[in-house]
Structures are given as C-alpha cells and as structure tokens.
C-alpha cells in the first residue's frame, strides 16, 4: 500500500502545475479562439406600461350642475335678465373669421364688427371690441346659459373654402348646433366651384335661422361673362339650400371687387334668385311648394319657376 506523499512533494507538484498551466490560461485569455461567437449578454426587456385608453369626450351638459350658493346675487336674478346680460357681453356682433398659418400650424383669427341696427346680420358700421368670454370660465352654470348666446346671437362671416378649417381649429364641431346665423363668401376665380358636398355637410349640423351667400369676382371678369345658372345655381347649391326648412332669412349678394373697392354690381338676376328661393323656403305654404319642387326635381332634375335664372 502506497503511503501518503510527504508535504514537500505535494508542494512541488502544485508549483509544477501552476508553472505549466498558467501560460496556457494567459494565452487563451489574450488570444481567444476565432471559432467561438462572442454574443453580448442581453437582459430581458422591461415591459413598457401601456397608456390608458383615451376617455370619451366629457360633455359637461350631461353632468348635473353643482348646487349654487345663495350668496350669489347674480343667480338670484331672473333668467330673462341674465340672458340679456349674456347678450350684451357675448352677442350682437359679426365675427369675421380668416385663416392664418404660423410655422405650419393653421389657426383662426377673428375680427369683430358692430352691426347696423336696421340690418344687424349683413351690414356693419365698424370694428368693435370682442366678446367677454371670461364669463364662460366662472362656473358650469354660467357656461350652460352663456354658451348658446355666444354662438346663437352672433353672425359668423367666413369663406366657403375655409369653413372646414374654422370648424376644426376655432368653432369646434360640438358647437355647430348653436349657430343660428351664417354669412358665407366666395370669390370665383377661373370658374372654380366650391366643394358643396363638404360645405353643406357642416351646414346641416347647424340650426340655421339666417343664411347669406356673397358671390364675388376678383379677377376682373365682367358679370356679362358670369352665368349664375351655370356657375352657382346649377351646381346644386340652391337645391341643397332648400333643405333647410327652419330658415327665416335668406339673402344672396353678387359683387365685384376692383383695386380694393367693393361695390354691388347692377345685376338684376341675383335678387330674383333670392326672391324665388325665399318663396320656397319662407312664408305660408312653403312646405307644399317645397314638396312640389322635390317632385319635379325627381322627374327630370329641371324645375321651371318664375325666374329663368333659377333652373336647377
């Protein structure tokens, strides 16, 4: 039986192994084999927190209003008197809207006009101060009562081609049902016809009582070369206007602009068109005349009325 090695032999074997193996470990460390792929250590990706789903639009009109404090002297006034105050602060103006672009971002700017007392929706005297919209931020009760006054007691004047932009960036589609009076302008250039299907899709969401169209020429073309039967009425806009059964006022203007001078052209056709359309829209028996109009329209899409210019 082999006995145990002495200590000095064990120590000699350890030193011999260290002397022989140490260079090998150093060589492998400094010059690793090329056949092995060095894959970086990857940690497991941390799952990201998903954003909560967007909430539906908060309509404060569907939420109950808080109980008003009896200390508020304003709400102790009769509702009729409060509405009159709202009208003085927010209404009785003509909003002239125009589109602006700031750094590629579209926006809307408003100019506020003071209307003429005899014709408060289509004529104005000059520029006036804007509405006091800060009252809308006072409380929800005031917001409920004053917002319909802001949109219903003013006339909005804008371009037909930019109406969609005004709704998206200024007025807001949720406020369209409050609008009662609208003044639309369009300048015909090279016989360009507006996209009426887009325009009337927005008008149908309004509760219009007053509607005005102002067609103008800004490229120097004489009215003798402008045929309203082809360029306006026959483009289905008149037929679409007849669908607004709640209109109480309708007017049609045709004008020409030269060198920054605006005047109404002496053209007898536009008043006849407006008069005949008012006959179908407003007054006793308008519903029966409108139904007869639709029946003739469905037959051959041609309706013969008193005015030869109103063939649609």
C-alpha positions as CSV (number, residue, x, y, z in Angstrom):
1,X,0.0,0.0,0.0
2,X,1.4,3.3,-1.1
3,X,1.8,5.7,1.7
4,X,0.9,9.3,1.7
5,X,3.2,11.7,0.0
6,X,5.2,13.9,2.1
7,X,4.4,17.6,2.2
8,X,7.3,18.8,0.3
9,X,6.3,16.5,-2.7
10,X,2.7,17.9,-2.6
11,X,4.1,21.4,-2.7
12,X,6.4,20.6,-5.6
13,X,3.5,19.1,-7.6
14,X,1.4,22.3,-7.1
15,X,4.2,24.6,-8.2
16,X,4.8,22.4,-11.3
17,X,1.1,22.5,-12.3
18,X,1.0,26.3,-11.8
19,X,4.1,26.8,-13.8
20,X,2.8,24.6,-16.7
21,X,-0.9,25.8,-16.8
22,X,-0.6,29.5,-16.1
23,X,0.9,30.4,-19.6
24,X,-1.9,28.4,-21.2
25,X,-4.6,30.4,-19.4
26,X,-3.0,33.7,-20.3
27,X,-2.7,32.7,-24.0
28,X,-6.4,31.8,-24.2
29,X,-7.4,35.0,-22.4
30,X,-5.4,37.2,-24.6
31,X,-6.0,35.4,-27.9
32,X,-9.4,33.7,-27.8
33,X,-10.2,31.1,-30.5
34,X,-12.0,32.6,-33.6
35,X,-14.5,29.8,-33.9
36,X,-16.4,30.9,-30.8
37,X,-19.0,33.6,-31.3
38,X,-19.0,36.3,-28.6
39,X,-22.6,37.1,-28.0
40,X,-23.2,40.1,-25.8
41,X,-25.2,39.4,-22.8
42,X,-28.7,40.7,-23.1
43,X,-31.0,41.4,-20.3
44,X,-34.7,40.8,-20.7
45,X,-36.6,43.9,-21.9
46,X,-38.7,45.6,-19.3
47,X,-42.3,45.7,-20.5
48,X,-43.5,49.3,-21.0
49,X,-46.6,50.5,-19.4
50,X,-49.3,51.0,-21.9
51,X,-51.1,54.3,-21.9
52,X,-54.6,54.1,-20.6
53,X,-57.3,54.2,-23.4
54,X,-58.5,57.7,-24.3
55,X,-61.6,58.7,-22.4
56,X,-64.7,59.8,-24.3
57,X,-65.4,63.4,-24.7
58,X,-66.5,65.0,-21.4
59,X,-69.8,66.8,-22.1
60,X,-70.4,69.0,-19.1
61,X,-74.0,69.5,-20.3
62,X,-74.7,65.8,-19.4
63,X,-73.4,66.3,-15.8
64,X,-75.5,67.7,-13.1
65,X,-74.6,71.2,-12.1
66,X,-73.5,71.8,-8.5
67,X,-75.9,73.4,-6.1
68,X,-75.4,77.2,-6.4
69,X,-74.7,79.2,-3.3
70,X,-77.4,81.5,-2.1
71,X,-74.8,84.2,-1.6
72,X,-74.5,84.7,-5.4
73,X,-76.6,87.7,-6.2
74,X,-76.2,87.2,-9.9
75,X,-78.1,83.9,-10.0
76,X,-80.9,85.3,-7.9
77,X,-81.7,87.5,-10.9
78,X,-84.5,86.2,-13.3
79,X,-83.3,84.1,-16.2
80,X,-84.5,86.6,-18.7
81,X,-82.3,89.3,-17.2
82,X,-79.3,87.1,-17.0
83,X,-79.7,86.2,-20.7
84,X,-79.9,89.9,-21.5
85,X,-76.6,90.4,-19.7
86,X,-75.0,87.5,-21.6
87,X,-76.2,89.0,-24.9
88,X,-74.5,92.3,-24.1
89,X,-71.3,90.6,-23.1
90,X,-71.2,87.9,-25.8
91,X,-73.7,88.7,-28.6
92,X,-74.7,91.4,-31.1
93,X,-71.6,91.1,-33.1
94,X,-70.4,89.9,-36.5
95,X,-67.5,87.6,-36.4
96,X,-65.3,87.8,-39.5
97,X,-63.1,84.8,-39.5
98,X,-59.9,84.3,-41.5
99,X,-57.3,81.6,-41.6
100,X,-53.7,82.2,-40.5
101,X,-50.6,79.9,-40.7
102,X,-47.9,80.3,-38.0
103,X,-45.0,77.9,-38.5
104,X,-47.0,75.4,-40.5
105,X,-49.8,75.4,-37.9
106,X,-53.2,76.5,-39.1
107,X,-55.2,78.8,-36.9
108,X,-58.1,81.2,-37.0
109,X,-58.2,84.9,-36.2
110,X,-61.4,86.9,-35.6
111,X,-62.4,90.4,-36.3
112,X,-65.4,91.7,-34.5
113,X,-67.7,94.1,-36.3
114,X,-70.5,96.3,-34.9
115,X,-73.7,95.6,-36.9
116,X,-76.2,98.2,-38.1
117,X,-79.3,98.3,-36.1
118,X,-81.6,98.2,-39.2
119,X,-79.8,95.1,-40.6
120,X,-77.8,93.5,-37.8
121,X,-76.7,90.4,-39.7
122,X,-75.5,91.6,-43.1
123,X,-74.2,95.2,-42.6
124,X,-71.9,96.7,-40.1
125,X,-70.7,100.2,-39.0
126,X,-67.1,99.4,-37.9
127,X,-64.8,97.4,-35.7
128,X,-65.8,96.8,-32.1
129,X,-64.5,95.0,-29.1
130,X,-64.6,91.3,-28.8
131,X,-66.9,89.3,-26.6
132,X,-66.1,88.9,-22.9
133,X,-65.6,85.2,-23.0
134,X,-64.0,85.1,-19.5
135,X,-67.5,84.8,-18.1
136,X,-67.7,81.3,-19.5
137,X,-65.0,80.2,-17.1
138,X,-66.7,81.4,-14.0
139,X,-68.7,78.3,-13.3
140,X,-70.6,75.5,-15.1
141,X,-74.0,77.1,-14.5
142,X,-72.9,80.2,-16.3
143,X,-71.3,78.1,-19.1
144,X,-74.6,76.3,-19.7
145,X,-76.5,79.5,-20.0
146,X,-74.0,81.7,-21.9
147,X,-72.5,79.4,-24.5
148,X,-75.7,79.2,-26.6
149,X,-75.8,83.0,-26.6
150,X,-72.2,83.3,-27.8
151,X,-72.9,81.1,-30.9
152,X,-76.6,81.9,-31.4
153,X,-76.7,85.7,-31.0
154,X,-73.8,86.4,-33.4
155,X,-73.3,86.2,-37.2
156,X,-70.3,84.3,-38.4
157,X,-68.8,85.5,-41.7
158,X,-66.2,83.4,-43.4
159,X,-65.0,82.0,-46.7
160,X,-66.7,78.9,-48.1
161,X,-63.4,77.3,-48.9
162,X,-62.1,77.7,-45.4
163,X,-65.2,76.8,-43.4
164,X,-63.9,73.3,-42.6
165,X,-60.7,74.8,-41.2
166,X,-62.7,77.2,-39.0
167,X,-64.7,74.4,-37.5
168,X,-61.6,72.2,-36.7
169,X,-59.4,75.0,-35.3
170,X,-61.8,77.6,-34.0
171,X,-65.5,77.0,-33.6
172,X,-65.4,73.2,-32.9
173,X,-67.8,70.6,-34.2
174,X,-69.5,70.3,-30.9
175,X,-70.7,74.0,-31.1
176,X,-72.2,73.7,-34.5
177,X,-75.8,73.1,-33.3
178,X,-75.7,76.5,-31.5
179,X,-75.0,78.6,-34.7
180,X,-78.1,80.4,-36.0
181,X,-76.7,83.0,-38.4
182,X,-74.0,82.4,-41.1
183,X,-72.6,84.6,-43.8
184,X,-70.6,82.7,-46.5
185,X,-68.4,84.4,-49.1
186,X,-66.8,83.0,-52.2
187,X,-64.7,84.7,-55.0
188,X,-64.9,82.9,-58.3
189,X,-61.6,82.6,-59.9
190,X,-61.3,80.7,-63.2
191,X,-64.8,79.3,-62.7
192,X,-63.7,77.3,-59.7
193,X,-66.7,75.8,-57.9
194,X,-66.6,75.1,-54.2
195,X,-66.9,71.6,-52.8
196,X,-70.6,72.0,-51.9
197,X,-70.9,68.4,-50.5
198,X,-68.3,69.2,-47.8
199,X,-69.8,72.7,-47.0
200,X,-73.3,71.5,-46.6
201,X,-72.3,68.5,-44.5
202,X,-71.3,71.1,-41.9
203,X,-74.3,73.4,-42.5
204,X,-76.7,70.6,-41.9
205,X,-75.3,70.2,-38.4
206,X,-76.3,73.8,-37.6
207,X,-79.7,75.1,-36.6
208,X,-79.6,78.0,-39.1
209,X,-82.2,80.7,-39.0
210,X,-80.3,83.1,-41.3
211,X,-78.2,82.2,-44.3
212,X,-76.4,84.6,-46.7
213,X,-74.3,83.9,-49.7
214,X,-71.9,86.5,-51.2
215,X,-70.5,85.6,-54.5
216,X,-67.8,87.9,-55.8
217,X,-65.5,88.3,-58.8
218,X,-61.9,89.4,-58.0
219,X,-60.1,88.6,-61.3
220,X,-61.6,91.5,-63.4
221,X,-64.1,89.3,-65.2
222,X,-67.3,91.2,-66.2
223,X,-70.7,90.0,-65.0
224,X,-71.6,89.6,-68.6
225,X,-69.3,86.6,-68.7
226,X,-70.7,85.3,-65.5
227,X,-73.7,83.0,-65.9
228,X,-75.3,82.3,-62.5
229,X,-77.3,79.4,-63.9
230,X,-74.1,77.5,-64.7
231,X,-71.7,78.7,-62.1
232,X,-73.9,78.9,-59.0
233,X,-77.5,77.7,-59.2
234,X,-76.9,74.7,-61.5
235,X,-74.1,73.5,-59.2
236,X,-76.7,72.1,-56.7
237,X,-76.1,74.7,-54.0
238,X,-79.6,76.1,-54.5
239,X,-81.1,72.7,-54.3
240,X,-79.3,72.0,-51.1
241,X,-80.3,75.3,-49.5
242,X,-84.0,74.3,-50.0
243,X,-83.4,71.5,-47.5
244,X,-83.1,74.0,-44.6
245,X,-86.7,74.2,-43.5
246,X,-86.1,76.4,-40.4
247,X,-84.6,79.3,-42.3
248,X,-86.3,82.6,-41.5
249,X,-84.0,84.8,-43.6
250,X,-82.1,84.2,-46.8
251,X,-80.2,86.6,-48.9
252,X,-77.9,86.4,-52.0
253,X,-75.4,89.0,-53.0
254,X,-73.2,89.3,-56.1
255,X,-70.4,91.9,-56.1
256,X,-67.3,92.8,-58.0
257,X,-64.0,93.9,-56.4
258,X,-61.6,96.2,-58.2
259,X,-58.5,97.9,-56.7
260,X,-59.7,97.3,-53.1
261,X,-63.0,98.9,-53.9
262,X,-66.1,96.8,-53.1
263,X,-69.5,97.6,-54.6
264,X,-72.6,95.8,-55.6
265,X,-72.9,95.2,-59.3
266,X,-76.1,96.3,-61.0
267,X,-77.3,92.8,-61.8
268,X,-81.0,92.1,-61.6
269,X,-80.7,88.3,-61.6
270,X,-79.4,87.8,-58.1
271,X,-82.4,89.5,-56.4
272,X,-84.8,87.3,-58.5
273,X,-83.0,84.2,-57.5
274,X,-83.1,85.1,-53.8
275,X,-86.8,86.1,-54.0
276,X,-87.8,82.8,-55.7
277,X,-85.8,80.8,-53.2
278,X,-87.4,82.7,-50.3
279,X,-90.8,81.8,-51.8
280,X,-89.9,78.1,-51.4
281,X,-88.3,78.5,-48.0
282,X,-90.3,81.0,-46.1
283,X,-93.9,82.0,-45.6
284,X,-97.3,80.3,-45.7
285,X,-97.5,77.3,-47.9
286,X,-93.7,77.0,-48.2
287,X,-93.9,73.3,-47.2
288,X,-96.3,72.5,-50.0
289,X,-94.3,74.4,-52.6
290,X,-91.1,72.7,-51.4
291,X,-92.7,69.2,-51.8
292,X,-93.9,70.2,-55.3
293,X,-90.3,71.3,-56.1
294,X,-88.9,68.0,-55.0
295,X,-91.4,66.0,-57.1
296,X,-90.4,68.0,-60.2
297,X,-86.7,67.6,-59.3
298,X,-87.0,63.8,-59.1
299,X,-88.7,63.7,-62.5
300,X,-86.1,65.3,-64.7
301,X,-83.8,67.4,-62.4
302,X,-85.1,70.5,-64.1
303,X,-87.6,72.8,-62.3
304,X,-89.1,75.7,-64.2
305,X,-90.1,78.6,-61.9
306,X,-91.0,82.3,-62.5
307,X,-87.3,83.4,-62.8
308,X,-85.5,82.0,-65.8
309,X,-82.2,82.1,-63.9
310,X,-83.4,79.6,-61.3
311,X,-83.3,76.5,-63.4
312,X,-81.7,73.9,-61.2
